[in-house]
Amino acid sequence: MKKAESDEMRAHYDFSAGVRGKYAARLAKGANVVVLDRDVAKVFRTSKAVNDALRVLAEAGKRHGRPKSSRKSA
């Protein structure tokens, strides 16, 4: 990424209606952003759908335990 030749803001940017820290509280609470591949996003169209599916998967993992690894630690 090239550095701008000038540190001044360009005239066509208008932040006069901007609100400083608008999303700061939400970020402070903790937010994880995950980008889904398009094929997955077609199946899971909402955050709730993704969370519900992951909860089912996590519960199944708890019930059946982790598969044993064939690798030995060093």
mmJSON file of the N, C-alpha and C atoms, coordinates in Angstrom:
{"data_MODEL":{"atom_site":{
"group_PDB":["ATOM","ATOM","ATOM","ATOM","ATOM","ATOM","ATOM","ATOM","ATOM","ATOM","ATOM","ATOM","ATOM","ATOM","ATOM","ATOM","ATOM","ATOM","ATOM","ATOM","ATOM","ATOM","ATOM","ATOM","ATOM","ATOM","ATOM","ATOM","ATOM","ATOM","ATOM","ATOM","ATOM","ATOM","ATOM","ATOM","ATOM","ATOM","ATOM","ATOM","ATOM","ATOM","ATOM","ATOM","ATOM","ATOM","ATOM","ATOM","ATOM","ATOM","ATOM","ATOM","ATOM","ATOM","ATOM","ATOM","ATOM","ATOM","ATOM","ATOM","ATOM","ATOM","ATOM","ATOM","ATOM","ATOM","ATOM","ATOM","ATOM","ATOM","ATOM","ATOM","ATOM","ATOM","ATOM","ATOM","ATOM","ATOM","ATOM","ATOM","ATOM","ATOM","ATOM","ATOM","ATOM","ATOM","ATOM","ATOM","ATOM","ATOM","ATOM","ATOM","ATOM","ATOM","ATOM","ATOM","ATOM","ATOM","ATOM","ATOM","ATOM","ATOM","ATOM","ATOM","ATOM","ATOM","ATOM","ATOM","ATOM","ATOM","ATOM","ATOM","ATOM","ATOM","ATOM","ATOM","ATOM","ATOM","ATOM","ATOM","ATOM","ATOM","ATOM","ATOM","ATOM","ATOM","ATOM","ATOM","ATOM","ATOM","ATOM","ATOM","ATOM","ATOM","ATOM","ATOM","ATOM","ATOM","ATOM","ATOM","ATOM","ATOM","ATOM","ATOM","ATOM","ATOM","ATOM","ATOM","ATOM","ATOM","ATOM","ATOM","ATOM","ATOM","ATOM","ATOM","ATOM","ATOM","ATOM","ATOM","ATOM","ATOM","ATOM","ATOM","ATOM","ATOM","ATOM","ATOM","ATOM","ATOM","ATOM","ATOM","ATOM","ATOM","ATOM","ATOM","ATOM","ATOM","ATOM","ATOM","ATOM","ATOM","ATOM","ATOM","ATOM","ATOM","ATOM","ATOM","ATOM","ATOM","ATOM","ATOM","ATOM","ATOM","ATOM","ATOM","ATOM","ATOM","ATOM","ATOM","ATOM","ATOM","ATOM","ATOM","ATOM","ATOM","ATOM","ATOM","ATOM","ATOM","ATOM","ATOM","ATOM","ATOM","ATOM","ATOM","ATOM","ATOM","ATOM","ATOM","ATOM","ATOM"],
"id":[1,2,3,4,5,6,7,8,9,10,11,12,13,14,15,16,17,18,19,20,21,22,23,24,25,26,27,28,29,30,31,32,33,34,35,36,37,38,39,40,41,42,43,44,45,46,47,48,49,50,51,52,53,54,55,56,57,58,59,60,61,62,63,64,65,66,67,68,69,70,71,72,73,74,75,76,77,78,79,80,81,82,83,84,85,86,87,88,89,90,91,92,93,94,95,96,97,98,99,100,101,102,103,104,105,106,107,108,109,110,111,112,113,114,115,116,117,118,119,120,121,122,123,124,125,126,127,128,129,130,131,132,133,134,135,136,137,138,139,140,141,142,143,144,145,146,147,148,149,150,151,152,153,154,155,156,157,158,159,160,161,162,163,164,165,166,167,168,169,170,171,172,173,174,175,176,177,178,179,180,181,182,183,184,185,186,187,188,189,190,191,192,193,194,195,196,197,198,199,200,201,202,203,204,205,206,207,208,209,210,211,212,213,214,215,216,217,218,219,220,221,222],
"type_symbol":["N","C","C","N","C","C","N","C","C","N","C","C","N","C","C","N","C","C","N","C","C","N","C","C","N","C","C","N","C","C","N","C","C","N","C","C","N","C","C","N","C","C","N","C","C","N","C","C","N","C","C","N","C","C","N","C","C","N","C","C","N","C","C","N","C","C","N","C","C","N","C","C","N","C","C","N","C","C","N","C","C","N","C","C","N","C","C","N","C","C","N","C","C","N","C","C","N","C","C","N","C","C","N","C","C","N","C","C","N","C","C","N","C","C","N","C","C","N","C","C","N","C","C","N","C","C","N","C","C","N","C","C","N","C","C","N","C","C","N","C","C","N","C","C","N","C","C","N","C","C","N","C","C","N","C","C","N","C","C","N","C","C","N","C","C","N","C","C","N","C","C","N","C","C","N","C","C","N","C","C","N","C","C","N","C","C","N","C","C","N","C","C","N","C","C","N","C","C","N","C","C","N","C","C","N","C","C","N","C","C","N","C","C","N","C","C","N","C","C","N","C","C"],
"label_atom_id":["N","CA","C","N","CA","C","N","CA","C","N","CA","C","N","CA","C","N","CA","C","N","CA","C","N","CA","C","N","CA","C","N","CA","C","N","CA","C","N","CA","C","N","CA","C","N","CA","C","N","CA","C","N","CA","C","N","CA","C","N","CA","C","N","CA","C","N","CA","C","N","CA","C","N","CA","C","N","CA","C","N","CA","C","N","CA","C","N","CA","C","N","CA","C","N","CA","C","N","CA","C","N","CA","C","N","CA","C","N","CA","C","N","CA","C","N","CA","C","N","CA","C","N","CA","C","N","CA","C","N","CA","C","N","CA","C","N","CA","C","N","CA","C","N","CA","C","N","CA","C","N","CA","C","N","CA","C","N","CA","C","N","CA","C","N","CA","C","N","CA","C","N","CA","C","N","CA","C","N","CA","C","N","CA","C","N","CA","C","N","CA","C","N","CA","C","N","CA","C","N","CA","C","N","CA","C","N","CA","C","N","CA","C","N","CA","C","N","CA","C","N","CA","C","N","CA","C","N","CA","C","N","CA","C","N","CA","C","N","CA","C","N","CA","C","N","CA","C","N","CA","C","N","CA","C","N","CA","C"],
"label_alt_id":[null,null,null,null,null,null,null,null,null,null,null,null,null,null,null,null,null,null,null,null,null,null,null,null,null,null,null,null,null,null,null,null,null,null,null,null,null,null,null,null,null,null,null,null,null,null,null,null,null,null,null,null,null,null,null,null,null,null,null,null,null,null,null,null,null,null,null,null,null,null,null,null,null,null,null,null,null,null,null,null,null,null,null,null,null,null,null,null,null,null,null,null,null,null,null,null,null,null,null,null,null,null,null,null,null,null,null,null,null,null,null,null,null,null,null,null,null,null,null,null,null,null,null,null,null,null,null,null,null,null,null,null,null,null,null,null,null,null,null,null,null,null,null,null,null,null,null,null,null,null,null,null,null,null,null,null,null,null,null,null,null,null,null,null,null,null,null,null,null,null,null,null,null,null,null,null,null,null,null,null,null,null,null,null,null,null,null,null,null,null,null,null,null,null,null,null,null,null,null,null,null,null,null,null,null,null,null,null,null,null,null,null,null,null,null,null,null,null,null,null,null,null],
"label_comp_id":["MET","MET","MET","LYS","LYS","LYS","LYS","LYS","LYS","ALA","ALA","ALA","GLU","GLU","GLU","SER","SER","SER","ASP","ASP","ASP","GLU","GLU","GLU","MET","MET","MET","ARG","ARG","ARG","ALA","ALA","ALA","HIS","HIS","HIS","TYR","TYR","TYR","ASP","ASP","ASP","PHE","PHE","PHE","SER","SER","SER","ALA","ALA","ALA","GLY","GLY","GLY","VAL","VAL","VAL","ARG","ARG","ARG","GLY","GLY","GLY","LYS","LYS","LYS","TYR","TYR","TYR","ALA","ALA","ALA","ALA","ALA","ALA","ARG","ARG","ARG","LEU","LEU","LEU","ALA","ALA","ALA","LYS","LYS","LYS","GLY","GLY","GLY","ALA","ALA","ALA","ASN","ASN","ASN","VAL","VAL","VAL","VAL","VAL","VAL","VAL","VAL","VAL","LEU","LEU","LEU","ASP","ASP","ASP","ARG","ARG","ARG","ASP","ASP","ASP","VAL","VAL","VAL","ALA","ALA","ALA","LYS","LYS","LYS","VAL","VAL","VAL","PHE","PHE","PHE","ARG","ARG","ARG","THR","THR","THR","SER","SER","SER","LYS","LYS","LYS","ALA","ALA","ALA","VAL","VAL","VAL","ASN","ASN","ASN","ASP","ASP","ASP","ALA","ALA","ALA","LEU","LEU","LEU","ARG","ARG","ARG","VAL","VAL","VAL","LEU","LEU","LEU","ALA","ALA","ALA","GLU","GLU","GLU","ALA","ALA","ALA","GLY","GLY","GLY","LYS","LYS","LYS","ARG","ARG","ARG","HIS","HIS","HIS","GLY","GLY","GLY","ARG","ARG","ARG","PRO","PRO","PRO","LYS","LYS","LYS","SER","SER","SER","SER","SER","SER","ARG","ARG","ARG","LYS","LYS","LYS","SER","SER","SER","ALA","ALA","ALA"],
"label_asym_id":["A","A","A","A","A","A","A","A","A","A","A","A","A","A","A","A","A","A","A","A","A","A","A","A","A","A","A","A","A","A","A","A","A","A","A","A","A","A","A","A","A","A","A","A","A","A","A","A","A","A","A","A","A","A","A","A","A","A","A","A","A","A","A","A","A","A","A","A","A","A","A","A","A","A","A","A","A","A","A","A","A","A","A","A","A","A","A","A","A","A","A","A","A","A","A","A","A","A","A","A","A","A","A","A","A","A","A","A","A","A","A","A","A","A","A","A","A","A","A","A","A","A","A","A","A","A","A","A","A","A","A","A","A","A","A","A","A","A","A","A","A","A","A","A","A","A","A","A","A","A","A","A","A","A","A","A","A","A","A","A","A","A","A","A","A","A","A","A","A","A","A","A","A","A","A","A","A","A","A","A","A","A","A","A","A","A","A","A","A","A","A","A","A","A","A","A","A","A","A","A","A","A","A","A","A","A","A","A","A","A","A","A","A","A","A","A","A","A","A","A","A","A"],
"label_entity_id":["1","1","1","1","1","1","1","1","1","1","1","1","1","1","1","1","1","1","1","1","1","1","1","1","1","1","1","1","1","1","1","1","1","1","1","1","1","1","1","1","1","1","1","1","1","1","1","1","1","1","1","1","1","1","1","1","1","1","1","1","1","1","1","1","1","1","1","1","1","1","1","1","1","1","1","1","1","1","1","1","1","1","1","1","1","1","1","1","1","1","1","1","1","1","1","1","1","1","1","1","1","1","1","1","1","1","1","1","1","1","1","1","1","1","1","1","1","1","1","1","1","1","1","1","1","1","1","1","1","1","1","1","1","1","1","1","1","1","1","1","1","1","1","1","1","1","1","1","1","1","1","1","1","1","1","1","1","1","1","1","1","1","1","1","1","1","1","1","1","1","1","1","1","1","1","1","1","1","1","1","1","1","1","1","1","1","1","1","1","1","1","1","1","1","1","1","1","1","1","1","1","1","1","1","1","1","1","1","1","1","1","1","1","1","1","1","1","1","1","1","1","1"],
"label_seq_id":[1,1,1,2,2,2,3,3,3,4,4,4,5,5,5,6,6,6,7,7,7,8,8,8,9,9,9,10,10,10,11,11,11,12,12,12,13,13,13,14,14,14,15,15,15,16,16,16,17,17,17,18,18,18,19,19,19,20,20,20,21,21,21,22,22,22,23,23,23,24,24,24,25,25,25,26,26,26,27,27,27,28,28,28,29,29,29,30,30,30,31,31,31,32,32,32,33,33,33,34,34,34,35,35,35,36,36,36,37,37,37,38,38,38,39,39,39,40,40,40,41,41,41,42,42,42,43,43,43,44,44,44,45,45,45,46,46,46,47,47,47,48,48,48,49,49,49,50,50,50,51,51,51,52,52,52,53,53,53,54,54,54,55,55,55,56,56,56,57,57,57,58,58,58,59,59,59,60,60,60,61,61,61,62,62,62,63,63,63,64,64,64,65,65,65,66,66,66,67,67,67,68,68,68,69,69,69,70,70,70,71,71,71,72,72,72,73,73,73,74,74,74],
"pdbx_PDB_ins_code":[null,null,null,null,null,null,null,null,null,null,null,null,null,null,null,null,null,null,null,null,null,null,null,null,null,null,null,null,null,null,null,null,null,null,null,null,null,null,null,null,null,null,null,null,null,null,null,null,null,null,null,null,null,null,null,null,null,null,null,null,null,null,null,null,null,null,null,null,null,null,null,null,null,null,null,null,null,null,null,null,null,null,null,null,null,null,null,null,null,null,null,null,null,null,null,null,null,null,null,null,null,null,null,null,null,null,null,null,null,null,null,null,null,null,null,null,null,null,null,null,null,null,null,null,null,null,null,null,null,null,null,null,null,null,null,null,null,null,null,null,null,null,null,null,null,null,null,null,null,null,null,null,null,null,null,null,null,null,null,null,null,null,null,null,null,null,null,null,null,null,null,null,null,null,null,null,null,null,null,null,null,null,null,null,null,null,null,null,null,null,null,null,null,null,null,null,null,null,null,null,null,null,null,null,null,null,null,null,null,null,null,null,null,null,null,null,null,null,null,null,null,null],
"Cartn_x":[0.845,0.0,0.89,0.648,1.459,0.988,1.929,1.589,1.108,0.08,-0.447,0.62,0.6,1.589,1.371,0.149,-0.161,-0.921,-0.678,-1.387,-2.732,-3.066,-4.331,-5.488,-6.661,-7.862,-8.309,-8.712,-9.202,-10.52,-10.769,-11.946,-13.26,-13.294,-14.57,-14.984,-14.151,-14.554,-15.27,-16.491,-17.28,-17.666,-17.026,-17.326,-18.071,-18.706,-19.367,-20.529,-21.14,-22.257,-21.794,-20.492,-19.957,-20.074,-20.096,-20.179,-18.939,-18.145,-16.923,-17.278,-16.664,-16.844,-18.204,-18.896,-20.26,-20.318,-19.323,-19.342,-18.342,-17.753,-16.725,-17.258,-18.459,-19.008,-19.243,-19.744,-19.988,-18.664,-17.652,-16.352,-15.756,-15.941,-15.408,-16.048,-17.299,-17.98,-17.38,-16.767,-16.145,-16.962,-16.376,-17.055,-16.085,-16.54,-15.736,-16.366,-15.571,-16.054,-15.475,-16.345,-15.931,-16.485,-15.657,-16.093,-16.362,-17.577,-17.972,-17.717,-17.355,-17.279,-18.683,-18.779,-20.09,-21.015,-20.486,-21.346,-21.91,-21.127,-21.593,-22.612,-22.361,-23.273,-24.633,-24.681,-25.969,-26.81,-26.156,-26.866,-27.236,-26.29,-26.497,-26.643,-27.845,-28.096,-28.079,-28.139,-28.156,-27.142,-26.805,-25.92,-26.535,-27.834,-28.519,-28.373,-28.504,-28.378,-26.965,-25.966,-24.585,-24.368,-24.806,-24.626,-25.347,-26.574,-27.329,-26.602,-26.102,-25.388,-24.106,-23.385,-22.154,-22.42,-23.52,-23.872,-24.186,-24.908,-25.209,-23.907,-23.015,-21.742,-20.902,-20.873,-20.109,-20.672,-21.981,-22.613,-22.305,-22.347,-22.014,-20.568,-19.701,-18.299,-18.108,-18.869,-18.771,-19.242,-20.301,-20.867,-19.935,-19.299,-18.497,-17.018,-16.632,-15.227,-14.403,-13.171,-12.262,-11.672,-11.474,-10.805,-9.359,-8.87,-7.498,-6.534,-5.525,-4.518,-3.493,-3.057,-2.016,-0.63,-0.566,0.719,1.145,2.408,2.949,3.632,3.452,4.084,5.57,6.32,7.788,8.273],
"Cartn_y":[-1.171,0.0,1.233,2.133,3.338,4.386,5.11,6.203,7.403,8.055,9.233,10.308,11.056,12.11,13.241,13.398,14.463,13.87,14.408,13.929,14.616,15.529,16.255,15.423,15.638,14.949,15.528,14.674,15.145,15.873,16.844,17.709,16.952,15.884,15.205,14.242,14.065,13.261,14.158,13.768,14.583,13.73,13.968,13.238,14.108,15.17,16.104,15.458,14.437,13.77,12.535,12.293,11.115,11.221,10.072,10.012,9.28,9.937,9.331,8.227,7.073,5.961,5.287,5.407,4.869,3.374,2.617,1.172,0.711,1.616,1.273,0.356,0.612,-0.215,-1.639,-1.783,-3.12,-3.868,-3.186,-3.812,-4.197,-3.359,-3.636,-4.882,-5.15,-6.342,-7.606,-7.472,-8.621,-9.032,-8.946,-9.347,-10.142,-11.242,-12.054,-11.972,-11.654,-11.584,-12.763,-13.523,-14.678,-14.495,-14.669,-14.533,-15.931,-16.139,-17.442,-17.495,-18.668,-18.863,-18.755,-18.389,-18.144,-19.349,-20.551,-21.726,-21.967,-21.682,-21.846,-20.755,-19.539,-18.428,-18.645,-19.378,-19.676,-20.594,-21.462,-22.402,-21.734,-20.994,-20.342,-18.848,-18.384,-17.003,-15.989,-16.434,-15.498,-15.923,-15.001,-15.315,-16.396,-16.324,-17.313,-18.71,-18.831,-20.137,-20.695,-19.864,-20.301,-20.713,-19.885,-20.198,-21.469,-21.653,-22.868,-24.115,-24.058,-25.202,-25.491,-24.463,-24.668,-25.208,-24.785,-25.323,-26.809,-27.221,-28.641,-29.42,-28.907,-29.565,-29.641,-28.563,-28.546,-29.554,-29.639,-30.595,-32.029,-32.301,-33.635,-33.982,-32.996,-33.222,-33.542,-32.893,-33.156,-34.567,-34.999,-36.329,-37.446,-37.251,-38.323,-38.185,-37.114,-36.91,-36.6,-36.288,-35.966,-37.247,-37.27,-38.444,-38.505,-39.701,-39.865,-39.573,-38.815,-38.448,-39.559,-39.793,-40.805,-40.209,-38.871,-38.2,-38.248,-38.427,-38.39,-37.064,-36.485,-35.207,-35.388,-34.351,-34.437,-34.238],
"Cartn_z":[0.0,0.0,0.0,-0.9,-1.002,-0.003,0.535,1.436,0.628,1.123,0.423,0.351,-0.74,-0.904,0.084,0.559,1.498,2.677,3.858,5.037,5.213,4.325,4.447,3.893,4.473,4.019,2.69,1.794,0.504,0.687,-0.173,-0.043,-0.194,-0.971,-1.216,-0.101,0.907,2.058,3.053,3.419,4.352,5.551,6.657,7.887,8.897,8.426,9.338,10.09,9.517,10.193,10.959,10.983,11.66,13.171,13.81,15.27,15.769,16.568,17.089,18.09,17.912,18.845,18.78,17.675,17.554,17.881,17.476,17.672,18.728,19.46,20.441,21.54,22.03,23.116,22.641,21.427,20.89,20.732,20.261,20.09,21.443,22.436,23.769,24.377,24.05,24.564,23.972,22.838,22.179,20.975,19.855,18.629,17.787,17.274,16.368,14.992,14.03,12.664,11.911,11.293,10.51,9.113,8.122,6.739,6.195,5.743,5.211,3.712,3.23,1.79,1.218,-0.051,-0.662,-0.582,-0.806,-0.775,0.622,1.633,3.011,3.345,2.904,3.175,2.527,1.433,0.791,1.664,2.428,3.301,4.624,5.202,6.487,6.25,6.086,5.661,6.801,8.06,9.181,10.246,11.117,12.245,13.115,13.307,14.137,13.545,12.235,11.585,11.776,11.637,11.833,13.28,14.21,15.635,16.033,15.559,15.885,15.378,14.138,13.567,14.346,14.712,15.469,16.864,17.474,18.8,18.721,17.673,17.48,17.293,16.48,16.236,17.509,18.27,19.516,20.514,20.605,21.519,21.097,19.805,19.301,19.63,19.511,19.85,21.318,22.177,23.62,23.935,23.283,23.549,23.105,21.976,21.397,21.678,22.298,22.627,21.395,21.635,20.535,19.966,18.66,18.084,18.562,18.758,19.243,18.109,18.42,17.436,17.309,16.071,15.866,16.035,16.142,16.322,17.779,17.978,19.333,19.54,20.725,20.999,21.201,20.883,20.978,22.365],
"occupancy":[1.0,1.0,1.0,1.0,1.0,1.0,1.0,1.0,1.0,1.0,1.0,1.0,1.0,1.0,1.0,1.0,1.0,1.0,1.0,1.0,1.0,1.0,1.0,1.0,1.0,1.0,1.0,1.0,1.0,1.0,1.0,1.0,1.0,1.0,1.0,1.0,1.0,1.0,1.0,1.0,1.0,1.0,1.0,1.0,1.0,1.0,1.0,1.0,1.0,1.0,1.0,1.0,1.0,1.0,1.0,1.0,1.0,1.0,1.0,1.0,1.0,1.0,1.0,1.0,1.0,1.0,1.0,1.0,1.0,1.0,1.0,1.0,1.0,1.0,1.0,1.0,1.0,1.0,1.0,1.0,1.0,1.0,1.0,1.0,1.0,1.0,1.0,1.0,1.0,1.0,1.0,1.0,1.0,1.0,1.0,1.0,1.0,1.0,1.0,1.0,1.0,1.0,1.0,1.0,1.0,1.0,1.0,1.0,1.0,1.0,1.0,1.0,1.0,1.0,1.0,1.0,1.0,1.0,1.0,1.0,1.0,1.0,1.0,1.0,1.0,1.0,1.0,1.0,1.0,1.0,1.0,1.0,1.0,1.0,1.0,1.0,1.0,1.0,1.0,1.0,1.0,1.0,1.0,1.0,1.0,1.0,1.0,1.0,1.0,1.0,1.0,1.0,1.0,1.0,1.0,1.0,1.0,1.0,1.0,1.0,1.0,1.0,1.0,1.0,1.0,1.0,1.0,1.0,1.0,1.0,1.0,1.0,1.0,1.0,1.0,1.0,1.0,1.0,1.0,1.0,1.0,1.0,1.0,1.0,1.0,1.0,1.0,1.0,1.0,1.0,1.0,1.0,1.0,1.0,1.0,1.0,1.0,1.0,1.0,1.0,1.0,1.0,1.0,1.0,1.0,1.0,1.0,1.0,1.0,1.0,1.0,1.0,1.0,1.0,1.0,1.0,1.0,1.0,1.0,1.0,1.0,1.0],
"B_iso_or_equiv":[0.0,0.0,0.0,0.0,0.0,0.0,0.0,0.0,0.0,0.0,0.0,0.0,0.0,0.0,0.0,0.0,0.0,0.0,0.0,0.0,0.0,0.0,0.0,0.0,0.0,0.0,0.0,0.0,0.0,0.0,0.0,0.0,0.0,0.0,0.0,0.0,0.0,0.0,0.0,0.0,0.0,0.0,0.0,0.0,0.0,0.0,0.0,0.0,0.0,0.0,0.0,0.0,0.0,0.0,0.0,0.0,0.0,0.0,0.0,0.0,0.0,0.0,0.0,0.0,0.0,0.0,0.0,0.0,0.0,0.0,0.0,0.0,0.0,0.0,0.0,0.0,0.0,0.0,0.0,0.0,0.0,0.0,0.0,0.0,0.0,0.0,0.0,0.0,0.0,0.0,0.0,0.0,0.0,0.0,0.0,0.0,0.0,0.0,0.0,0.0,0.0,0.0,0.0,0.0,0.0,0.0,0.0,0.0,0.0,0.0,0.0,0.0,0.0,0.0,0.0,0.0,0.0,0.0,0.0,0.0,0.0,0.0,0.0,0.0,0.0,0.0,0.0,0.0,0.0,0.0,0.0,0.0,0.0,0.0,0.0,0.0,0.0,0.0,0.0,0.0,0.0,0.0,0.0,0.0,0.0,0.0,0.0,0.0,0.0,0.0,0.0,0.0,0.0,0.0,0.0,0.0,0.0,0.0,0.0,0.0,0.0,0.0,0.0,0.0,0.0,0.0,0.0,0.0,0.0,0.0,0.0,0.0,0.0,0.0,0.0,0.0,0.0,0.0,0.0,0.0,0.0,0.0,0.0,0.0,0.0,0.0,0.0,0.0,0.0,0.0,0.0,0.0,0.0,0.0,0.0,0.0,0.0,0.0,0.0,0.0,0.0,0.0,0.0,0.0,0.0,0.0,0.0,0.0,0.0,0.0,0.0,0.0,0.0,0.0,0.0,0.0,0.0,0.0,0.0,0.0,0.0,0.0],
"pdbx_formal_charge":[null,null,null,null,null,null,null,null,null,null,null,null,null,null,null,null,null,null,null,null,null,null,null,null,null,null,null,null,null,null,null,null,null,null,null,null,null,null,null,null,null,null,null,null,null,null,null,null,null,null,null,null,null,null,null,null,null,null,null,null,null,null,null,null,null,null,null,null,null,null,null,null,null,null,null,null,null,null,null,null,null,null,null,null,null,null,null,null,null,null,null,null,null,null,null,null,null,null,null,null,null,null,null,null,null,null,null,null,null,null,null,null,null,null,null,null,null,null,null,null,null,null,null,null,null,null,null,null,null,null,null,null,null,null,null,null,null,null,null,null,null,null,null,null,null,null,null,null,null,null,null,null,null,null,null,null,null,null,null,null,null,null,null,null,null,null,null,null,null,null,null,null,null,null,null,null,null,null,null,null,null,null,null,null,null,null,null,null,null,null,null,null,null,null,null,null,null,null,null,null,null,null,null,null,null,null,null,null,null,null,null,null,null,null,null,null,null,null,null,null,null,null],
"auth_seq_id":[1,1,1,2,2,2,3,3,3,4,4,4,5,5,5,6,6,6,7,7,7,8,8,8,9,9,9,10,10,10,11,11,11,12,12,12,13,13,13,14,14,14,15,15,15,16,16,16,17,17,17,18,18,18,19,19,19,20,20,20,21,21,21,22,22,22,23,23,23,24,24,24,25,25,25,26,26,26,27,27,27,28,28,28,29,29,29,30,30,30,31,31,31,32,32,32,33,33,33,34,34,34,35,35,35,36,36,36,37,37,37,38,38,38,39,39,39,40,40,40,41,41,41,42,42,42,43,43,43,44,44,44,45,45,45,46,46,46,47,47,47,48,48,48,49,49,49,50,50,50,51,51,51,52,52,52,53,53,53,54,54,54,55,55,55,56,56,56,57,57,57,58,58,58,59,59,59,60,60,60,61,61,61,62,62,62,63,63,63,64,64,64,65,65,65,66,66,66,67,67,67,68,68,68,69,69,69,70,70,70,71,71,71,72,72,72,73,73,73,74,74,74],
"auth_comp_id":["MET","MET","MET","LYS","LYS","LYS","LYS","LYS","LYS","ALA","ALA","ALA","GLU","GLU","GLU","SER","SER","SER","ASP","ASP","ASP","GLU","GLU","GLU","MET","MET","MET","ARG","ARG","ARG","ALA","ALA","ALA","HIS","HIS","HIS","TYR","TYR","TYR","ASP","ASP","ASP","PHE","PHE","PHE","SER","SER","SER","ALA","ALA","ALA","GLY","GLY","GLY","VAL","VAL","VAL","ARG","ARG","ARG","GLY","GLY","GLY","LYS","LYS","LYS","TYR","TYR","TYR","ALA","ALA","ALA","ALA","ALA","ALA","ARG","ARG","ARG","LEU","LEU","LEU","ALA","ALA","ALA","LYS","LYS","LYS","GLY","GLY","GLY","ALA","ALA","ALA","ASN","ASN","ASN","VAL","VAL","VAL","VAL","VAL","VAL","VAL","VAL","VAL","LEU","LEU","LEU","ASP","ASP","ASP","ARG","ARG","ARG","ASP","ASP","ASP","VAL","VAL","VAL","ALA","ALA","ALA","LYS","LYS","LYS","VAL","VAL","VAL","PHE","PHE","PHE","ARG","ARG","ARG","THR","THR","THR","SER","SER","SER","LYS","LYS","LYS","ALA","ALA","ALA","VAL","VAL","VAL","ASN","ASN","ASN","ASP","ASP","ASP","ALA","ALA","ALA","LEU","LEU","LEU","ARG","ARG","ARG","VAL","VAL","VAL","LEU","LEU","LEU","ALA","ALA","ALA","GLU","GLU","GLU","ALA","ALA","ALA","GLY","GLY","GLY","LYS","LYS","LYS","ARG","ARG","ARG","HIS","HIS","HIS","GLY","GLY","GLY","ARG","ARG","ARG","PRO","PRO","PRO","LYS","LYS","LYS","SER","SER","SER","SER","SER","SER","ARG","ARG","ARG","LYS","LYS","LYS","SER","SER","SER","ALA","ALA","ALA"],
"auth_asym_id":["A","A","A","A","A","A","A","A","A","A","A","A","A","A","A","A","A","A","A","A","A","A","A","A","A","A","A","A","A","A","A","A","A","A","A","A","A","A","A","A","A","A","A","A","A","A","A","A","A","A","A","A","A","A","A","A","A","A","A","A","A","A","A","A","A","A","A","A","A","A","A","A","A","A","A","A","A","A","A","A","A","A","A","A","A","A","A","A","A","A","A","A","A","A","A","A","A","A","A","A","A","A","A","A","A","A","A","A","A","A","A","A","A","A","A","A","A","A","A","A","A","A","A","A","A","A","A","A","A","A","A","A","A","A","A","A","A","A","A","A","A","A","A","A","A","A","A","A","A","A","A","A","A","A","A","A","A","A","A","A","A","A","A","A","A","A","A","A","A","A","A","A","A","A","A","A","A","A","A","A","A","A","A","A","A","A","A","A","A","A","A","A","A","A","A","A","A","A","A","A","A","A","A","A","A","A","A","A","A","A","A","A","A","A","A","A","A","A","A","A","A","A"],
"auth_atom_id":["N","CA","C","N","CA","C","N","CA","C","N","CA","C","N","CA","C","N","CA","C","N","CA","C","N","CA","C","N","CA","C","N","CA","C","N","CA","C","N","CA","C","N","CA","C","N","CA","C","N","CA","C","N","CA","C","N","CA","C","N","CA","C","N","CA","C","N","CA","C","N","CA","C","N","CA","C","N","CA","C","N","CA","C","N","CA","C","N","CA","C","N","CA","C","N","CA","C","N","CA","C","N","CA","C","N","CA","C","N","CA","C","N","CA","C","N","CA","C","N","CA","C","N","CA","C","N","CA","C","N","CA","C","N","CA","C","N","CA","C","N","CA","C","N","CA","C","N","CA","C","N","CA","C","N","CA","C","N","CA","C","N","CA","C","N","CA","C","N","CA","C","N","CA","C","N","CA","C","N","CA","C","N","CA","C","N","CA","C","N","CA","C","N","CA","C","N","CA","C","N","CA","C","N","CA","C","N","CA","C","N","CA","C","N","CA","C","N","CA","C","N","CA","C","N","CA","C","N","CA","C","N","CA","C","N","CA","C","N","CA","C","N","CA","C","N","CA","C","N","CA","C","N","CA","C","N","CA","C"],
"pdbx_PDB_model_num":[1,1,1,1,1,1,1,1,1,1,1,1,1,1,1,1,1,1,1,1,1,1,1,1,1,1,1,1,1,1,1,1,1,1,1,1,1,1,1,1,1,1,1,1,1,1,1,1,1,1,1,1,1,1,1,1,1,1,1,1,1,1,1,1,1,1,1,1,1,1,1,1,1,1,1,1,1,1,1,1,1,1,1,1,1,1,1,1,1,1,1,1,1,1,1,1,1,1,1,1,1,1,1,1,1,1,1,1,1,1,1,1,1,1,1,1,1,1,1,1,1,1,1,1,1,1,1,1,1,1,1,1,1,1,1,1,1,1,1,1,1,1,1,1,1,1,1,1,1,1,1,1,1,1,1,1,1,1,1,1,1,1,1,1,1,1,1,1,1,1,1,1,1,1,1,1,1,1,1,1,1,1,1,1,1,1,1,1,1,1,1,1,1,1,1,1,1,1,1,1,1,1,1,1,1,1,1,1,1,1,1,1,1,1,1,1,1,1,1,1,1,1]
}}}
